[in-house]
Amino acid sequence: MTLLAYNGFEGYDDPYDQRDVSDFISSFTRNNMVYSTGRNTGGKALKYNNDSFAPCYMQCTFDAIDNSRVAIFGCALKIAEFPVAPIEMLRFGSLTNNQGFELVLGLSGNLNFRAEAISLMDSADYLINKNEWYYIEAKVKIHDSAGICIARVNEQEVLNYSGDLFFSITTTVDQLFFVFPHNSYMEIDDVYIADDQGSVNNNFLGDIRIDAIHPNGAGNHTDLTPSAGANYECIDETTMDDSDYVEGINAGDKDSYSYAAVPTDLDDSGIIGLQIKNNCKRTAAATNIKIDPFIRTGSTDYSQTVQDLPDAIGIVSGDIILDDPSDSNPWTQAKINACEFGMEVG
């Protein structure tokens, strides 16, 4: 386990199109959602322009983390205007009853951090400024005696509770829920979800950054059929565009591509994992047509979990790969730059 999901909203184009966010966001209010330039050079963030008098929301659900594990998350937030009434703008906990860790935004930019189980504990208010990025992190374990709720802002601890954090109808964490303030906008970037299992990425990750790299050339495999031109030219867009594509129906057919280099300012020790994301759909009637994302390093292809294809085009995410499969050692810039990434018909 350890690192379970992450998203920097890179490579997306139209947030009104469910295809853009379906791999990460399970439910949201679409009106007035756009992508901003983000907090990192060349990157993007998810921005909600809420000009209504009712709060809007975004919900991310994930495989439940039971109380034998500690659930961990982090995300960057920026607020343009403070709300007209205090609002629970972020929850990390149970889908069943919307409780766990709560972040409340007050009228003056005061953040209140709560471990919510019959109001067990409130932290002192933490003041933030408008139009500045803050990195929020929390750990949650729902348990009747060994419960945990720890929160940080910009890697500084602001809440530390342990004890009874228990709800009779659930003992799991399976939801990250954002509520966007009235008559304002909030931006979200560089989100991660993890747990405390394994030997790496099992604690607060700190203020991380998520980058996207895209195909820029032909690789070793060109079995799939392009709609026009060279195979890689059909899938080299930096934002999703299905006007051109590659396709295949024969099990074992595969394409691989060279990719642009990772950003040169990336520190090797800060690389926590990588994930292949493909925009794809099933066009054949057979239900057994699947996709196998793979990494090619050296002269060897390393397959991942074979994935079902959706009926309508959408993002299919591969496994989160924590180490170089060729030697089981951590990724480096040079290793990633030397790889090809591709997909195989399953």
N, C-alpha and C positions, 0 to 999 in steps of 0.2 A: 504494500500500500504506500504509505507516506504521501507523496504528491498525487492528489486525486484529480484535480482539474485546475486549469488556469485560462485566462483570457485577457488580452490587451486590446481587443476590438480592432486589430490590424487586419487589413485586407478586406474589410467590409465596406459596403457602399451605400446600401439603402436599408435603413433600419425599419422602414415600413414593410419590408419584404421579410417574411418569417424565415426565409432561407438563410438570411444573414446571421441570425442569432440562435437558430434552433438547436445547435449543438451544445449550448450553454444556458440559455434562458428558457424556462419552461412556460412562463406566462408573463405578460406585461401589457400595459396600456400604451398603445402605439402612438397616439396623437402627439405631435410636436417633438418626436424623438429625432435627433440628428447625430451626425458624427462630427466632432470638433477636431482640431489639430492635435489635441493631446498634450501631455506634459513633456514628452520626449521628442527630440528632433526627428522629423519625418514620420512620427507616429500619429495615432488616433486615440480618441477617447469617446465614450458614449455620453452624449449630452441630452438632457431633457429640458426643453423650454416649456415650462408649465405656466401657461397664462390663464388657467382656469381657477375657480374658487374651490375646487375639490382636488385633493392630492391624487397623484398618479403613482403607479407602482411598477416594480420589476421583481420577478420571483425566479430564483435559481434553485432547482431541486437536484439532489444527488443521492447516490446510494447511501442508505442510512448508516451512520456511525454509531454503534451501540455503546453502552456504558462500560465496556471493557477497553475502550479506546478514548482518547481525547481528540476532539475535533478542533481544527485550527483554520483560521482564514485571515486574509489581508486584502486591502484594497485602498486605492488612492481616491480621495474625494475633494471636490472643490465646489463651494457655494457662492452664488452671485448675490443673492439677497436673503436675509433672514426671514423666517416665516411670520405670518400674522398671528399665529398661535403655536405653542409648543407642539412638536410633531415627532413621533417615533420613526425616525428616518431610516433606521437600519436594525434588522433583527438577524440573529444567527442562532438557530435552535431547531425547534420541532415544527414540522409542517402541520401536525395534528392540532396544536394549540398556540402556535405563533409565539412561543416563549423560549427563553434561554438568555443569551446576551442581547441587550437592547441599547441603542444609542439614540438619545433624545436631543433634538436641536431646539434651543430656546430662542426667544425674541431678540436677544442681544448677541447671538453667536455663542452662547454658552452650551457646551456639550455636557450631557449628563449620562454617565455610564452605569448600567444597572445589571445586576444579577437578579432576575425577576422570578422569585418563588415566594409568594406572599410578601413581596417587598422586603426581601432579606437584607439588601444592602444597596445604598446609593453612594456613588463617589461624589466628591466635591466637583463643582462645575469647572470645566476646562474651556477657556475662552479661545475662539478662533477668529480669524479675520476673513472678510469677504475676498473672493477672487485669489485665494492662495490654496495650494495643494497641501493636503494632510494625508499621511498614510496611517490608516486605522487597522489594527490587528486584534484578534481575540482568540482565546481558547475556551472551549466549553466541554464539560463532561456532566451529563445529567445522571445524578445518583442521589439516593436518599441519605447517604452519610459521607461519601467521598466525592461529592460534587465539586466542580472547579469552574470558576469564571475569572479569567485574567484578561485585561485589555491594555493596549498600548497605543500611543499616538506618536508618530515619528520616532518609534523605537524606545519611547519612554513610558514606563509603566504608570497607569493611571487608576487601575482597579485590580485588586487581588482578593478574591473570595474563595474560601473552601468550606465545605460542610454540606448541609442539606440543600441540594438543588434538584428537586425531584417532583415529577408530575405523575399523578396516578395513572394517566392514560398513555404515557409514553416514557421511554428511557433512551431515546435516540435523538441524534442531531441529523437533520436531512434538508435544511432549508437556509438559504441566504436571501433575505427579503429587503428590498429598498423601497422607501416611500419618498416621493419627490415633493418638496415644499410647495405651498401655494404661491402663485404669482412670482415665481423665481425660476432659476435653473440650477441644476446640479450636474456635475460631470463626474464620471466614474472611469477609472483606468486601472490596469495592471492588477487584476483580481486573481487570487489563488485560494484553493481549498486543499487541506492536507489533514493527516492525522499523525499520531505519535508513534506509529509502528515503523519497523525497519531501522536501518543504521544511518540513513541520510534523509534530509528534508523532513525531519520528524519533530521540529520545534518551530518557533517563529522564524520565518524566512527573512524578515526585515523588509525594508523598502525595495522591493524587486522591480525589475523592468522587463517587459515582454516585447520581443522584437519578432517581426515576420520577414522571412526571406522567400523569394519566388523563383520559379524556373527561368533560366536564361539561355539554355542551350540543350542540344541533343545529348542523350546518354547512351549507355551500352545497348539498351533494349528499345526497339521501335516496332513492336508487334501490332499495336492498336492502329486503327484506321483513322486518319485525320479527316475532318470535314473539308479542309482546304489547306494547302501548303504543308510545311513541315510539322511533325507531331508537336514539338515543343512550342511552336508558334501558336498553337490552338489553346494552350493553357498557361501562357506566360503573363497574363494580366495581373496587375497588382490589386485589382478589385474584381469581384466575381462578375463574369460575363459569359453567358451560355450561347452567344451567337456563333461561336466556333467551338469545336470540341474534338476529342478522340473517343473512339468506341470500339468495343470488342465483345465477342460472345463465346469464344472458345476458351475453355478452362486452360490455364497455363499461359495464355497470351499476356504479355506485360510490356509496359513502357517505363523507362527511367529517364531522368533529366539531370543535367547539371543545374546548380542553383547559385544565385548571387552570394557573395561572401557575407558572413555575419559582420555587424558593425565593428570597426577596428578598435573602438574604445572599450569593447567588451573585455572584462577581466576573466581569464580562464577559470579562476576559482569561484567566480560568481555564476557560472553556468549550472543551472539546477536540473535541466532536462530539455528534451525537445519532443515535438509531436507533429506528425504529418496530418494535414487537413485537406481533404479532397471535396470539391463540389461535384456531385455525381447523382445519377439516378439509374434505375433499371428500365430498360426499354424493351427487353425480351419478355415474353409471356412466362417463361419458366421461372418458378419461384426459387430455384437453386442457384441463380446467378448472383454471385457475391463479389466483394472487392477485398483484396489483400494488400494493404499498404506495405511497402518494404524499403529497407535501407540497403544500399549497395556501397560497400567500402572495400578497398582493395579489389579483388576479383570475385567477391562473394556477395550473394544476396541474402539478407536476413529478414525473413518474413515476420509479420506481426499477427495479432488476432484477426482472423477473417471476419469481415463485417457484412451484415445485410445491407442491401441497397434500397433506398427509399423509392416510392413510386413517382414522386415529384422531386425535382432537383433540390438538393440541400447538402449541408455539410456533414460529411462522415469523418469523424475524428479517429485517428489511429491511437495506439497505445502511447502513454507517456514513457519515453525511453530515457532512463536516468544515466546510463553508461553506454559507452561505445560497445556494441555487441561483438566486435571482433576481438577485443581483449579484456572486456569487463572492467575497464578503467574509466575514470571520469572523462567527459567530453572536454575538448579544447577547441579554440577557434580553428586551428589547423585541421583537426580531425573532421569537424563539421564541414569545413570548406572543401575537403577532399571527397566527401560523400556524393553519391547520386541518391535521389529519392524517387520513388515511383509507385505504381500500382499494378496488380496482377488480377486477372479474371479468375475468381474462385469457383 
